[in-house]
Amino acid sequence: MNTVFSFIVCLGILIFVHELGHFLFAKLFKVRVLKFSLGFGPKILSKTVGDTEYQLSALPLGGYVKMFGENPDEQKGAEEDRAASFAHKTVWQRFLIVLAGPVFNLLFCVVLFFFVFLVMGLPDSRDTTKIGDVTADSPAAIAGIQADDTILTINGQATEQWLDVLNLVKDSKGRELTFLVARGDEEVSLVVTPAILPVKNIFGEEVEKRYMIGIVKAEELYYVPTGVVGAMEAAMAQTWMYISLTVLGFVKLIQQVVPVSELGGPILIAQIAGKQMQAGWVNFVFFMGLLSVNLGVLNLLPIPVLDGGHLMFLSFEAVRRKPMSEKMQIFAQQLGMAFLGVAMIFVFYNDLARIFGS
């Protein structure tokens, strides 16, 4: 139940933010908005205010803003209707209306992190020699080193920071090292023989090989108070890091560094959202920020049906001084729908394969 609730809250907020971007810019340029819907499918609740019907639908996997003049049969009419028609706005106005959705998702990430950092402070990690994890069957595991051990000395040399540990192991040239570790209330001496192991980045690519023993530093976070400027700078830096990682993730997917089997759909998102909610509100907010960036960047891909596809058509119109033919646009939209349909089936399959282990 917690998983479903977390999923609906997380995705609902992000979809609302995305569609709000389209809605506000449509209103800014005096386009008549016919419908603002959260979700697809059967209507659950609705209320009409002015020209706009605000609607909550049964399937919380998306949303849409329906504007007057988007359909060909709405693009002709009286002068007052033309003034409120999306199709009769300038190219740059239509471009900004479409662009506003993804941009609002990226800006929402900045706003989220700004308030977290302002309330909590800036996260920092204490530089300790405490071990957070030990890789199975690694030299450290074979020697008997355990998670939560704190390394006091290596070959009699004091280790005051994690860099001391890394350098002493790296420079060992494979010779035995005597580790003195604090374990609870006692000190334990262990002999470890480093081995040449691959160093991998977050995408699983091997970047180098060096002498290691298979341990990971324990992350002990604490928060340093900051002001408005510091919180905003940190929020923008965090958002930019997420944007860079998301774009790089797409590149690695195309390069087949990241296997397509790693892609996840709504079920995986729901599972992660539930776990992050259980871990605490800060974890949940960071996950929501990452998902908001993913949603923003994904919608900017030049795929018909997505916002990026519409931006591609509008760019083509701006250069050519006339829109792409209606027949060509319909054909491209059909291709885009087919692609997204196949992609959705594929990620659902991945989600089910993870659950059932096949």
Phi, psi and omega per residue, in radians:
M1 nan -0.695 3.107
N2 -1.089 -0.661 3.138
T3 -1.110 -0.817 -3.126
V4 -1.120 -0.784 -3.139
F5 -1.076 -0.808 -3.134
S6 -1.067 -0.718 -3.139
F7 -1.097 -0.827 -3.106
I8 -1.138 -0.747 3.126
V9 -1.094 -0.869 -3.078
C10 -1.096 -0.953 -3.080
L11 -1.201 -0.640 3.137
G12 -1.063 -0.775 3.137
I13 -1.117 -0.764 -3.083
L14 -1.189 -0.678 3.101
I15 -1.174 -0.719 3.109
F16 -1.039 -0.794 3.140
V17 -1.060 -0.775 -3.124
H18 -1.067 -0.898 -3.103
E19 -1.211 -0.508 3.086
L20 -1.086 -0.632 3.091
G21 -1.048 -0.862 3.093
H22 -1.045 -0.786 -3.062
F23 -1.079 -0.863 -3.071
L24 -1.137 -0.687 -3.137
F25 -1.290 -0.542 3.029
A26 -1.102 -0.767 3.105
K27 -1.137 -0.659 3.141
L28 -1.030 -0.676 -3.116
F29 -1.698 0.283 3.025
K30 1.073 0.667 2.999
V31 -1.549 2.371 3.132
R32 -1.315 2.078 3.127
V33 -1.664 2.084 -3.086
L34 -1.498 -0.612 -3.085
K35 -2.643 2.430 3.025
F36 -2.141 1.881 -3.042
S37 -2.053 2.288 2.941
L38 -1.721 1.988 -3.101
G39 1.669 2.944 3.102
F40 -2.072 3.036 3.029
G41 1.464 -2.730 -3.059
P42 -1.011 2.488 -3.137
K43 -1.323 2.319 3.060
I44 -1.751 -0.898 3.121
L45 -2.378 2.614 3.044
S46 -2.744 2.654 3.094
K47 -2.620 2.282 3.137
T48 -1.730 2.190 3.093
V49 -2.205 2.012 -3.082
G50 1.157 -2.235 3.132
D51 -1.507 -0.166 -2.935
T52 -1.896 2.311 3.003
E53 -1.694 2.086 3.100
Y54 -1.660 2.173 -2.919
Q55 -2.333 2.449 3.001
L56 -1.966 2.136 -3.068
S57 -1.936 2.948 -2.935
A58 -1.261 -0.609 -3.049
L59 -1.717 1.907 -3.038
P60 -1.483 0.731 -3.078
L61 -1.870 0.271 3.139
G62 2.978 -2.835 3.131
G63 -3.069 3.071 3.131
Y64 -2.811 2.720 3.010
V65 -2.047 2.023 3.134
K66 -1.659 2.114 -3.099
M67 -1.926 2.523 3.092
F68 -1.127 2.332 3.112
G69 1.682 0.009 3.078
E70 -1.297 -0.638 -3.140
N71 -1.515 2.516 -3.104
P72 -0.980 -0.641 -3.096
D73 -1.275 -0.136 3.103
E74 -1.758 -0.026 -2.996
Q75 -1.552 0.022 3.057
K76 -2.122 2.557 3.128
G77 2.820 -2.918 -3.121
A78 -1.121 2.833 -3.107
E79 -1.038 -0.681 3.141
E80 -1.176 -0.560 3.070
D81 -1.240 -0.685 3.122
R82 -1.079 -0.631 -3.131
A83 -1.154 -0.449 -3.132
A84 -1.776 0.150 -3.051
S85 -1.597 2.351 3.078
F86 -1.036 -0.743 -3.056
A87 -1.121 -0.435 -3.082
H88 -1.702 0.127 3.014
K89 -1.412 2.794 3.142
T90 -1.148 2.832 -3.119
V91 -1.033 -0.748 -3.071
W92 -1.206 -0.564 3.085
Q93 -1.175 -0.784 3.103
R94 -1.115 -0.667 3.122
F95 -1.045 -0.800 -3.118
L96 -1.190 -0.628 3.097
I97 -1.073 -0.776 -3.136
V98 -1.227 -0.733 -3.097
L99 -1.162 -0.492 -3.019
A100 -1.034 -0.606 -3.122
G101 -1.034 -1.038 3.106
P102 -1.053 -0.679 -3.132
V103 -1.116 -0.679 3.109
F104 -1.091 -0.620 3.091
N105 -1.124 -0.697 3.128
L106 -1.220 -0.723 3.122
L107 -1.180 -0.594 3.117
F108 -1.080 -0.640 3.093
C109 -1.083 -0.754 3.103
V110 -1.058 -0.792 -3.120
V111 -1.098 -0.772 3.116
L112 -0.976 -0.924 -3.073
F113 -1.184 -0.583 3.113
F114 -1.024 -0.830 -3.110
F115 -1.231 -0.611 3.082
V116 -1.096 -0.858 -3.105
F117 -1.188 -0.585 3.127
L118 -1.185 -0.686 -3.124
V119 -1.401 -0.824 -3.029
M120 -1.556 -0.490 -2.975
G121 1.718 3.112 -3.124
L122 -1.525 2.285 -3.141
P123 -1.208 2.452 3.080
D124 -2.516 2.686 -3.130
S125 -1.972 2.392 3.109
R126 -1.316 2.320 -3.132
D127 -1.444 1.716 3.127
T128 -2.139 3.068 3.061
T129 -1.914 0.426 3.102
K130 -1.369 2.403 -3.087
I131 -1.582 2.238 -3.136
G132 -1.593 -0.600 -3.103
D133 -2.704 2.624 3.105
V134 -2.147 2.184 -3.137
T135 -1.193 2.350 3.141
A136 -1.054 2.433 3.100
D137 1.108 0.264 3.091
S138 -1.443 2.911 3.076
P139 -0.947 -0.656 3.135
A140 -1.153 -0.761 -3.135
A141 -1.134 -0.697 3.134
I142 -1.136 -0.623 -3.129
A143 -1.343 -0.256 3.114
G144 1.768 0.158 3.072
I145 -1.219 2.465 -3.074
Q146 -2.172 2.757 3.022
A147 -1.065 2.541 -3.114
D148 1.402 -0.076 2.975
D149 -1.160 2.543 3.044
T150 -1.980 2.160 -3.090
I151 -1.374 2.105 -3.115
L152 -1.640 -0.842 3.137
T153 -2.519 2.734 2.988
I154 -2.262 2.070 -3.051
N155 0.916 0.665 3.090
G156 1.452 -0.118 3.130
Q157 -1.580 2.244 -3.125
A158 -1.127 2.424 3.096
T159 -1.993 1.800 -3.079
E160 -1.666 -0.347 3.113
Q161 -2.487 2.852 -3.035
W162 -1.110 -0.535 3.130
L163 -1.088 -0.587 3.075
D164 -1.042 -0.748 3.138
V165 -1.113 -0.848 -3.112
L166 -1.029 -0.792 -3.085
N167 -1.192 -0.738 -3.131
L168 -1.132 -0.670 3.111
V169 -1.244 -0.775 -3.103
K170 -1.092 -0.654 -3.082
D171 -1.534 0.089 -3.065
S172 -1.259 -0.385 -3.077
K173 0.991 0.502 3.055
G174 1.518 0.048 3.123
R175 -1.360 2.700 3.129
E176 -1.060 2.455 3.095
L177 -2.151 2.409 3.097
T178 -1.721 2.004 3.136
F179 -1.702 2.266 2.967
L180 -1.856 2.014 -3.062
V181 -2.103 2.604 3.038
A182 -1.626 2.169 -3.137
R183 -2.250 1.780 -3.042
G184 1.167 -2.169 -3.122
D185 -1.703 0.108 -3.107
E186 -2.165 2.861 3.073
E187 -1.932 2.343 -3.065
V188 -2.144 2.347 3.101
S189 -1.785 2.238 -3.088
L190 -2.362 2.508 3.123
V191 -1.807 2.172 -3.081
V192 -2.158 2.398 3.081
T193 -1.923 1.840 -3.126
P194 -1.060 2.635 3.108
A195 -2.258 2.693 3.078
I196 -1.315 2.054 -3.098
L197 -2.226 2.663 3.133
P198 -1.308 2.460 3.022
V199 -1.746 2.157 -3.078
K200 -2.005 2.612 3.052
N201 -1.510 -3.070 -3.048
I202 -1.163 -0.275 3.117
F203 -1.662 0.099 3.103
G204 1.468 0.109 3.120
E205 -1.405 2.420 3.092
E206 -1.368 2.121 -3.106
V207 -1.819 -0.442 3.085
E208 -2.934 3.019 3.026
K209 -2.234 2.435 3.099
R210 -2.756 2.956 3.122
Y211 -1.205 2.184 3.118
M212 -2.506 2.963 3.121
I213 -2.163 -0.055 3.044
G214 1.539 0.741 3.080
I215 -2.158 2.696 3.131
V216 -2.180 2.416 -3.137
K217 -1.164 2.447 3.040
A218 -1.280 2.271 3.133
E219 -1.586 1.886 3.111
E220 -1.928 1.642 -3.060
L221 -1.446 2.525 2.945
Y222 -2.460 2.900 -3.022
Y223 -2.039 2.317 3.127
V224 -1.775 2.154 -3.132
P225 -0.981 2.526 3.130
T226 -2.514 2.921 3.134
G227 -1.732 -2.959 -3.089
V228 -1.086 -0.803 -3.113
V229 -1.129 -0.810 3.136
G230 -1.081 -0.704 3.135
A231 -1.143 -0.709 3.139
M232 -1.190 -0.740 3.122
E233 -1.074 -0.770 -3.136
A234 -1.164 -0.672 3.137
A235 -1.123 -0.736 3.129
M236 -1.192 -0.672 3.118
A237 -1.148 -0.728 3.135
Q238 -1.133 -0.743 3.122
T239 -1.121 -0.759 3.123
W240 -1.092 -0.670 3.101
M241 -1.087 -0.745 3.125
Y242 -1.135 -0.696 3.109
I243 -1.092 -0.802 -3.129
S244 -1.064 -0.786 3.141
L245 -1.125 -0.680 -3.132
T246 -1.148 -0.813 3.117
V247 -1.101 -0.767 3.130
L248 -1.117 -0.600 3.094
G249 -1.084 -0.731 3.086
F250 -1.097 -0.718 3.130
V251 -1.096 -0.804 -3.134
K252 -1.139 -0.527 3.096
L253 -1.181 -0.752 3.105
I254 -1.141 -0.675 3.124
Q255 -1.319 -0.064 -3.136
Q256 1.133 0.383 3.006
V257 -1.259 -0.758 3.034
V258 -1.658 2.074 -3.125
P259 -1.189 2.558 -3.122
V260 -1.144 -0.317 3.101
S261 -1.164 -0.268 3.123
E262 -1.411 -0.255 -3.136
L263 -1.154 2.498 3.133
G264 -2.223 2.776 3.139
G265 -2.046 -2.695 -3.082
P266 -0.998 -0.632 -3.111
I267 -1.148 -0.783 3.120
L268 -1.117 -0.732 3.120
I269 -1.047 -0.755 3.133
A270 -1.091 -0.736 3.140
Q271 -1.103 -0.785 -3.128
I272 -1.168 -0.732 3.132
A273 -1.028 -0.743 3.117
G274 -1.092 -0.752 3.136
K275 -1.148 -0.711 -3.131
Q276 -1.195 -0.620 3.086
M277 -1.114 -0.713 3.117
Q278 -1.157 -0.579 -3.111
A279 -1.292 -0.261 3.126
G280 2.273 2.773 -3.052
W281 -1.160 -0.522 3.128
V282 -1.155 -0.777 3.094
N283 -1.046 -0.724 -3.122
F284 -1.129 -0.711 3.136
V285 -1.145 -0.726 3.114
F286 -1.119 -0.698 3.095
F287 -1.126 -0.729 3.114
M288 -1.091 -0.679 3.095
G289 -1.087 -0.775 3.117
L290 -1.097 -0.753 -3.137
L291 -1.156 -0.634 3.117
S292 -1.116 -0.731 3.089
V293 -1.121 -0.771 3.111
N294 -1.026 -0.746 -3.141
L295 -1.126 -0.731 3.132
G296 -1.127 -0.839 -3.116
V297 -1.180 -0.739 3.139
L298 -1.025 -0.711 -3.118
N299 -1.252 -0.255 3.107
L300 -1.539 -0.106 3.101
L301 -1.114 2.442 -3.060
P302 -1.337 1.038 3.137
I303 -1.948 2.146 3.093
P304 -0.896 2.527 -3.043
V305 1.637 -0.750 3.069
L306 -1.318 2.861 3.118
D307 -1.015 -0.653 3.135
G308 -1.070 -0.600 3.088
G309 -1.166 -0.738 3.098
H310 -1.115 -0.688 3.109
L311 -1.128 -0.600 3.092
M312 -1.129 -0.764 3.113
F313 -1.097 -0.737 -3.117
L314 -1.185 -0.631 3.078
S315 -1.128 -0.710 3.097
F316 -1.068 -0.738 3.127
E317 -1.138 -0.687 -3.125
A318 -1.142 -0.682 -3.133
V319 -1.302 -0.736 -3.036
R320 -1.468 -0.251 -3.130
R321 1.228 0.195 3.009
K322 -2.759 2.626 -3.060
P323 -1.228 2.779 3.027
M324 -1.108 2.606 -3.105
S325 -1.032 2.575 -3.111
E326 -1.047 -0.668 3.135
K327 -1.086 -0.746 3.140
M328 -1.176 -0.687 3.125
Q329 -1.115 -0.750 3.131
I330 -1.100 -0.747 3.125
F331 -1.083 -0.761 3.128
A332 -1.124 -0.696 3.118
Q333 -1.096 -0.699 3.127
Q334 -1.126 -0.709 3.079
L335 -1.098 -0.747 3.121
G336 -1.082 -0.763 3.107
M337 -1.067 -0.746 3.134
A338 -1.101 -0.759 3.139
F339 -1.076 -0.828 -3.130
L340 -1.142 -0.612 3.094
G341 -1.101 -0.797 3.104
V342 -1.113 -0.744 3.137
A343 -1.080 -0.720 3.137
M344 -1.128 -0.761 3.101
I345 -1.069 -0.712 -3.100
F346 -1.131 -0.791 -3.113
V347 -1.232 -0.549 3.033
F348 -1.115 -0.709 3.095
Y349 -1.072 -0.771 3.101
N350 -1.039 -0.758 3.133
D351 -1.054 -0.804 -3.119
L352 -1.193 -0.622 3.124
A353 -1.116 -0.648 3.093
R354 -1.150 -0.706 -3.112
I355 -1.158 -0.799 -3.045
F356 -1.658 -0.043 3.015
G357 1.208 0.620 3.126
S358 -2.317 nan nan
